Amino acid sequence: MKVLIIGYKGFIGKYLFNHLKLLGADVYGISSSEQNGIDGETGILSDQFSIIPGTDAVIYLAQSPYYRQVPEKAVHLLNVNVVSAVKLAETARKAKVKRFIYTSTGNVYAPSFQPLGETSPLNRDNWYSLSKICAEEALALFRNDMDITITRLFGVYGPGQTDKLIPRLINTTLQGNKIFIEKNKNDVTDLDGLKLSVIYIYDLVEILTKLLKKSLNDYLINIASQEILTLREIAHKIAIFSQKQVNIELSDRIRYFDLIADTTLLNQALNPIFTPFNIGIEKTIMQSLHSTNNCER
């Protein structure tokens, strides 16, 4: 199988690229650092980009790094997350690619404390989720030409990740700083903070690999393990494996949602095996500690 990965130098892309290589796939990639890839300044896929003949599948992992810098960088966000994805899909259609996988996010869902299924209401009230929803809906229009799969990812974590919730919690704990927990607007007894579904990076790449060969009954699918953890639980586990004292404080701020995935469709379609969080977080922390020690030398 010949597979193209857009964003193969990113966190997920590196793991997926190496995994497919080990399996013997003919995998190639493009990134924003390469001349014919997505322009780092505009977020637009180069007109010179072409897909190698015989490519069976495309996986779009590219994401604008400016998702927090909006509306100032909204154009870049929309260009990477929507315009370039659609441009690539049209290129793939012309190249007779059979399968196109787009990585979206569980953040597309409207705020809720309930498990979120693929048909749950969506949230168009912020730039990031709006960009992903626009891409999802546009790419769905290619379903007559290719097998389109939209994966909504929840709580991806693993060694080498930066600037996401779990690595930020790890760094906060290692530095001895406070972790603030927000109150539940509906439940005054809830003192454990955000509840969220998570998935270890190696489990995610296994699922993406299976989706390269699997046609789903629907094109939307949530990707997460069956473990649901609170912020307090995650912080305590980080403290245990890093042998640090956790410093948790209840914030005056109110939270209006959890991020819990309903993974019924995933489990029915693929029946995946998941790495327990205790194992995944220990490996993630060990890598983080190793990196910290190397920097201090």
Sequence and secondary structure as in RCSB ss.txt:
>XXXX:A:sequence
MKVLIIGYKGFIGKYLFNHLKLLGADVYGISSSEQNGIDGETGILSDQFSIIPGTDAVIYLAQSPYYRQVPEKAV
HLLNVNVVSAVKLAETARKAKVKRFIYTSTGNVYAPSFQPLGETSPLNRDNWYSLSKICAEEALALFRNDMDITI
TRLFGVYGPGQTDKLIPRLINTTLQGNKIFIEKNKNDVTDLDGLKLSVIYIYDLVEILTKLLKKSLNDYLINIAS
QEILTLREIAHKIAIFSQKQVNIELSDRIRYFDLIADTTLLNQALNPIFTPFNIGIEKTIMQSLHSTNNCER
>XXXX:A:secstr
 EEEEETTTSHHHHHHHHHHHHTT EEEEE TTSTTSB TTT  B TT    TT  EEEE    TTTTSTTTTHH
HHHIIIIIHHHHHHHHHHHTT SEEEEEEEGGGB SBSS B TTS B  SSHHHHHHHHHHHHHHTTTTTSEEEE
EEE  EE TT  SSHHHHHHHHHHTT  EEEEEETTBTT  S  EEE EEHHHHHHHHHHHTT   SSSEEEE  
S EEEHHHHHHHHHHHHT    EEEEEEEE  BB B  HHHHHHH      HHHHHHHHHHHHHHHHHHHH 
